[in-house]
Amino acid sequence: MIKPQRLKKGDTVAIVSLSSGLGGEPAFQHRYEIGRARLETEFGLRVITMPNALKGIDYIYNNPAARAADLMDAFRDESIKAIICMIGGDDTIRLLPHIDFDIIRQNPKIFLGYSDSTANHFMMHKAGLVSFYGPCILCEFAENVAMHEYTKEYLQKVLFDPTPELLIAPSPVWTSELLPWENAENNKIARTMTPDAKGFELLQGAGISRGRLLGGCLDVLPMIIGTSIWPVGEEWDNAILFLETSEDKPSPDNVKWILRGLAAQGIIDRISGVLFGKPQGEAYYEEYKQVLLRVVGTECNRPNLPILYNVNFGHNSPICTIPYGIMAEIDCNARSFKLLETATI
């Protein structure tokens, strides 16, 4: 896997809208402005917004080729050091016919986003580029009042200040409180944080397991499976599969069916561990645990495969940043998750 250059103050980063055009709607542009400003003031970056990123929901939906053009142009532009997603959505997969994998491979740089951007990450993975499942503009960078320190800490450590090993600690607090974005006054109100004494929960497994990180938003996987960007066979060997659920809060049955689909492909037999994210609002918190134990432990007959649950990434707040293709470790005794190499150079 090709590692991109780390970020440093003064670097230029580009904002793209590859799925939803929400950031271009007048009611939500204040969120875009806040997120952009924080990249500049708190991280010392120069920010440009790609030409189609603010054209709104209808244009973005109707023009997947234009979305892809923004992405390809951002990769081609040597002055741009990182590409950051505005937000997720539900149809990033429509960009696939317009993606030039050689352009990505020949111009490695940081790509950051989550949720529906899972499809983009698998595009990067096919091109052989390490990418980053982490904050987006309208959500984490534009967090009410201030960014969460936990989110900032791991973004800084992964993208700006790489170290040979990085222990990802559980966040002591979390929130899923919804303060409607269309009311700009809500930006002045900090969301209520809830203490979380559970930390990372070990559902099964023992000892230490290592592997390369691969995964994303579980809801998005059915759109990717069977396409040219879906890894097959030995590409899953000894991977640590990281999964999380979206704000749609899929039912335990839906999670079960998707996991069974992965099992039917032989993926569960090949992997070395599972990281499962805190569900937004802790929806189906206990039910998801039972599904994981049933499908992985019982149906796949892998009761010793480590499963670390309640990890802070994806559709909850605050979140860490997870790099694709990087060696990581699950320590069952310590209930810990660690990156074993730098993700940037």
C-alpha positions as CSV (number, residue, x, y, z in Angstrom):
1,M,0.0,0.0,0.0
2,I,1.2,3.5,-0.9
3,K,1.4,5.9,2.1
4,P,0.6,9.5,1.4
5,Q,2.7,12.4,2.6
6,R,1.8,13.7,6.1
7,L,0.1,17.0,6.5
8,K,1.8,20.1,7.8
9,K,0.8,23.7,8.4
10,G,0.6,25.7,5.2
11,D,-0.5,22.7,3.1
12,T,-3.4,23.0,0.7
13,V,-6.4,20.7,1.2
14,A,-9.5,20.3,-1.1
15,I,-13.1,19.9,-0.1
16,V,-15.2,17.6,-2.3
17,S,-18.9,16.6,-2.3
18,L,-18.9,13.0,-3.6
19,S,-22.3,11.9,-2.4
20,S,-24.8,14.4,-0.9
21,G,-24.8,18.0,-2.0
22,L,-26.1,19.2,1.4
23,G,-23.1,21.5,1.9
24,G,-24.2,23.6,-1.1
25,E,-27.8,24.2,0.2
26,P,-28.3,27.7,1.7
27,A,-29.7,26.4,4.9
28,F,-26.5,24.4,5.6
29,Q,-23.7,26.6,4.2
30,H,-23.0,28.0,7.6
31,R,-21.8,24.5,8.6
32,Y,-19.5,24.4,5.6
33,E,-18.1,27.8,6.5
34,I,-17.4,26.7,10.1
35,G,-15.7,23.5,9.0
36,R,-13.6,25.3,6.4
37,A,-12.5,28.0,8.9
38,R,-11.5,25.4,11.5
39,L,-9.2,23.7,9.0
40,E,-7.5,27.0,8.5
41,T,-7.4,28.4,12.0
42,E,-6.9,25.2,14.1
43,F,-4.8,23.1,11.7
44,G,-3.1,25.9,9.8
45,L,-4.1,24.6,6.4
46,R,-5.0,26.4,3.2
47,V,-8.4,25.3,2.0
48,I,-9.9,25.2,-1.5
49,T,-13.3,23.9,-2.4
50,M,-13.6,22.0,-5.7
51,P,-15.8,23.6,-8.4
52,N,-18.9,21.4,-8.0
53,A,-18.8,20.8,-4.3
54,L,-21.2,23.7,-3.4
55,K,-23.7,23.3,-6.2
56,G,-26.4,21.8,-4.0
57,I,-28.4,18.5,-3.7
58,D,-30.1,18.4,-7.1
59,Y,-27.0,19.2,-9.1
60,I,-24.8,16.8,-7.2
61,Y,-27.3,14.0,-7.5
62,N,-27.8,14.5,-11.2
63,N,-24.1,14.8,-12.1
64,P,-22.0,11.9,-10.7
65,A,-19.5,12.5,-13.4
66,A,-19.0,16.0,-12.2
67,R,-18.4,14.7,-8.7
68,A,-15.9,12.3,-9.9
69,A,-14.2,15.0,-12.0
70,D,-13.7,17.0,-8.8
71,L,-12.0,14.0,-7.2
72,M,-9.8,13.2,-10.2
73,D,-8.8,16.9,-10.6
74,A,-7.9,17.1,-6.9
75,F,-5.7,14.1,-7.2
76,R,-4.0,15.6,-10.4
77,D,-3.3,18.9,-8.7
78,E,0.2,18.7,-7.3
79,S,-0.5,21.6,-4.9
80,I,-3.3,19.7,-3.1
81,K,-2.0,17.5,-0.3
82,A,-5.3,16.1,1.1
83,I,-8.9,15.6,0.0
84,I,-11.6,15.9,2.6
85,C,-15.3,14.9,2.1
86,M,-18.0,17.4,2.8
87,I,-20.3,14.7,4.1
88,G,-21.6,11.2,3.2
89,G,-24.9,10.4,1.5
90,D,-26.1,7.3,-0.2
91,D,-24.9,7.0,-3.8
92,T,-21.1,7.4,-4.0
93,I,-21.0,4.1,-5.8
94,R,-22.3,5.9,-8.9
95,L,-18.9,7.6,-9.3
96,L,-17.2,4.2,-10.0
97,P,-17.5,4.3,-13.9
98,H,-15.7,7.7,-13.8
99,I,-12.8,6.8,-11.6
100,D,-9.3,6.5,-13.1
101,F,-7.3,4.3,-10.7
102,D,-4.0,5.2,-12.4
103,I,-4.5,8.9,-11.5
104,I,-5.0,7.9,-7.8
105,R,-2.0,5.6,-7.8
106,Q,0.3,8.0,-9.5
107,N,-0.7,11.0,-7.3
108,P,-0.9,9.6,-3.7
109,K,-2.4,12.0,-1.1
110,I,-4.6,11.9,1.9
111,F,-8.2,11.1,1.4
112,L,-10.5,11.6,4.4
113,G,-14.2,10.8,5.0
114,Y,-16.6,8.2,6.3
115,S,-20.1,6.8,5.9
116,D,-21.0,6.6,2.2
117,S,-17.4,7.5,1.5
118,T,-16.7,3.9,2.3
119,A,-17.2,3.3,-1.4
120,N,-14.5,5.9,-2.1
121,H,-12.2,4.2,0.3
122,F,-12.5,0.9,-1.5
123,M,-11.6,2.8,-4.7
124,M,-8.5,4.0,-3.0
125,H,-7.7,0.5,-1.7
126,K,-8.0,-0.9,-5.2
127,A,-5.6,1.8,-6.4
128,G,-3.2,0.7,-3.6
129,L,-3.5,3.9,-1.6
130,V,-3.8,4.2,2.2
131,S,-6.8,6.3,2.9
132,F,-8.5,7.5,6.2
133,Y,-11.9,6.7,7.7
134,G,-12.4,9.9,9.7
135,P,-13.9,13.3,10.1
136,C,-15.9,15.2,7.4
137,I,-16.5,18.9,7.0
138,L,-20.2,19.3,8.0
139,C,-20.1,17.0,11.0
140,E,-16.8,16.8,12.9
141,F,-15.0,19.9,11.6
142,A,-18.2,22.0,12.0
143,E,-19.0,20.5,15.5
144,N,-21.1,22.9,17.6
145,V,-19.0,25.4,19.5
146,A,-15.7,23.5,19.1
147,M,-14.4,20.3,17.7
148,H,-14.2,17.4,20.1
149,E,-10.6,17.2,21.5
150,Y,-10.6,13.4,21.1
151,T,-11.4,13.8,17.3
152,K,-8.7,16.5,17.0
153,E,-6.1,14.4,18.9
154,Y,-6.3,11.4,16.7
155,L,-6.6,13.4,13.5
156,Q,-3.4,15.2,14.5
157,K,-1.6,12.1,15.5
158,V,-2.5,10.1,12.3
159,L,-2.3,12.8,9.6
160,F,0.2,15.3,11.0
161,D,2.5,13.7,13.6
162,P,3.0,10.0,12.6
163,T,4.6,7.7,15.2
164,P,5.7,4.1,14.8
165,E,2.9,2.9,17.1
166,L,-0.3,4.6,18.2
167,L,-2.6,3.3,20.9
168,I,-6.2,4.3,20.2
169,A,-7.9,4.9,23.6
170,P,-11.6,4.8,24.3
171,S,-13.3,8.2,24.5
172,P,-14.5,8.8,28.1
173,V,-17.6,10.6,26.7
174,W,-19.9,10.4,23.7
175,T,-22.9,12.2,22.2
176,S,-25.6,11.6,19.6
177,E,-27.7,14.6,20.5
178,L,-29.3,16.1,17.5
179,L,-29.5,19.9,17.3
180,P,-30.9,20.7,13.8
181,W,-28.3,22.1,11.5
182,E,-30.6,24.4,9.6
183,N,-30.9,26.6,12.7
184,A,-27.6,28.4,12.7
185,E,-28.1,29.5,16.3
186,N,-27.6,25.9,17.3
187,N,-23.9,26.2,16.4
188,K,-23.6,28.2,19.6
189,I,-24.9,25.3,21.8
190,A,-22.5,22.5,22.7
191,R,-24.1,19.1,22.4
192,T,-24.6,17.2,25.7
193,M,-21.9,14.7,26.4
194,T,-22.6,11.4,28.1
195,P,-20.0,9.6,30.2
196,D,-19.0,6.1,28.9
197,A,-17.5,3.9,31.5
198,K,-17.7,0.8,29.3
199,G,-14.7,1.6,27.2
200,F,-13.9,-0.9,24.5
201,E,-15.8,-4.2,25.1
202,L,-14.3,-7.6,24.3
203,L,-17.0,-9.8,23.0
204,Q,-14.9,-12.9,22.4
205,G,-11.3,-13.9,21.8
206,A,-8.0,-14.1,23.6
207,G,-4.4,-13.0,23.2
208,I,-3.1,-10.6,20.6
209,S,-4.2,-10.5,17.0
210,R,-2.6,-8.4,14.2
211,G,-3.7,-7.6,10.7
212,R,-4.2,-4.9,8.1
213,L,-7.3,-2.7,8.6
214,L,-10.1,-3.0,6.1
215,G,-13.8,-2.1,6.4
216,G,-16.1,0.9,6.8
217,C,-19.8,1.5,7.1
218,L,-21.7,-1.8,7.2
219,D,-24.8,-0.2,5.5
220,V,-22.7,0.6,2.4
221,L,-21.2,-2.8,1.8
222,P,-24.1,-4.3,-0.1
223,M,-23.6,-1.5,-2.8
224,I,-19.9,-2.5,-3.2
225,I,-20.0,-6.3,-3.0
226,G,-19.6,-7.8,-6.5
227,T,-18.2,-4.6,-8.0
228,S,-14.6,-4.2,-9.3
229,I,-13.5,-2.5,-6.1
230,W,-14.6,-5.3,-3.7
231,P,-11.6,-7.2,-2.4
232,V,-11.8,-11.0,-3.0
233,G,-10.1,-14.1,-1.7
234,E,-6.7,-13.7,-0.2
235,E,-7.0,-9.9,-0.1
236,W,-8.9,-10.5,3.2
237,D,-6.3,-12.8,4.6
238,N,-5.5,-11.8,8.2
239,A,-7.3,-8.5,7.9
240,I,-8.8,-6.7,10.9
241,L,-12.3,-5.9,9.7
242,F,-13.7,-2.7,11.1
243,L,-17.4,-2.1,10.8
244,E,-19.9,0.5,12.1
245,T,-23.6,1.3,11.4
246,S,-25.0,4.6,10.1
247,E,-27.6,7.0,11.4
248,D,-30.2,4.8,9.7
249,K,-29.7,2.4,12.6
250,P,-30.1,-0.9,10.6
251,S,-32.0,-3.5,12.4
252,P,-30.2,-6.4,14.0
253,D,-31.6,-8.7,11.3
254,N,-30.1,-6.5,8.6
255,V,-26.7,-6.6,10.3
256,K,-27.0,-10.3,10.6
257,W,-27.8,-10.7,6.9
258,I,-24.8,-8.6,5.9
259,L,-22.5,-10.5,8.2
260,R,-23.8,-13.8,6.8
261,G,-23.1,-12.5,3.3
262,L,-19.5,-11.8,4.3
263,A,-19.3,-15.3,5.8
264,A,-20.7,-16.9,2.6
265,Q,-17.8,-15.3,0.7
266,G,-15.3,-16.9,3.2
267,I,-14.3,-13.5,4.5
268,I,-15.0,-14.3,8.2
269,D,-12.8,-17.4,7.9
270,R,-9.9,-15.3,6.6
271,I,-9.8,-12.3,8.9
272,S,-7.8,-12.0,12.1
273,G,-10.2,-9.8,14.1
274,V,-13.2,-7.5,14.2
275,L,-13.6,-3.9,15.4
276,F,-17.2,-2.8,15.7
277,G,-18.1,0.9,16.2
278,K,-20.3,2.4,18.9
279,P,-23.8,2.5,17.3
280,Q,-25.2,6.0,17.0
281,G,-27.3,6.7,20.0
282,E,-26.3,3.2,21.2
283,A,-29.2,2.0,19.1
284,Y,-29.4,-1.9,19.3
285,Y,-26.3,-1.8,21.5
286,E,-26.9,-5.2,23.1
287,E,-28.7,-6.7,20.1
288,Y,-25.7,-6.0,17.7
289,K,-23.4,-7.8,20.2
290,Q,-25.6,-10.9,20.1
291,V,-25.7,-10.8,16.3
292,L,-21.9,-10.7,16.1
293,L,-21.5,-13.6,18.6
294,R,-24.1,-15.6,16.8
295,V,-22.8,-15.2,13.2
296,V,-19.0,-15.0,13.9
297,G,-18.7,-17.2,17.0
298,T,-21.4,-19.8,16.4
299,E,-22.4,-20.0,12.7
300,C,-18.8,-19.4,11.4
301,N,-17.4,-21.5,14.2
302,R,-14.8,-18.9,15.2
303,P,-15.4,-18.4,18.9
304,N,-11.8,-17.3,19.4
305,L,-11.8,-14.6,16.8
306,P,-11.2,-11.3,18.6
307,I,-14.2,-8.9,18.5
308,L,-13.6,-5.5,20.0
309,Y,-16.9,-3.6,20.4
310,N,-17.9,0.0,21.2
311,V,-14.9,1.6,19.3
312,N,-15.1,5.3,18.7
313,F,-15.3,5.7,14.9
314,G,-17.9,6.5,12.2
315,H,-21.4,7.6,13.1
316,N,-20.8,8.6,16.7
317,S,-19.1,11.5,18.4
318,P,-16.2,11.9,19.1
319,I,-14.3,9.7,16.7
320,C,-10.8,8.5,15.9
321,T,-9.3,8.3,12.4
322,I,-8.7,4.8,11.0
323,P,-6.3,4.2,8.1
324,Y,-7.0,1.5,5.5
325,G,-4.3,-1.0,4.8
326,I,-2.2,-0.3,7.9
327,M,-1.1,-3.0,10.3
328,A,-3.0,-2.9,13.6
329,E,-3.3,-4.9,16.7
330,I,-6.2,-6.0,19.0
331,D,-5.0,-7.0,22.5
332,C,-7.8,-9.0,24.0
333,N,-6.3,-9.0,27.5
334,A,-5.9,-5.2,27.5
335,R,-9.1,-4.6,25.5
336,S,-7.0,-2.3,23.3
337,F,-6.6,-1.3,19.7
338,K,-3.2,-0.1,18.3
339,L,-1.8,1.1,15.0
340,L,1.5,-0.7,14.5
341,E,3.0,1.6,11.8
342,T,2.7,5.1,10.6
343,A,-0.1,5.7,8.0
344,T,1.7,8.8,6.5
345,I,5.3,9.4,5.6
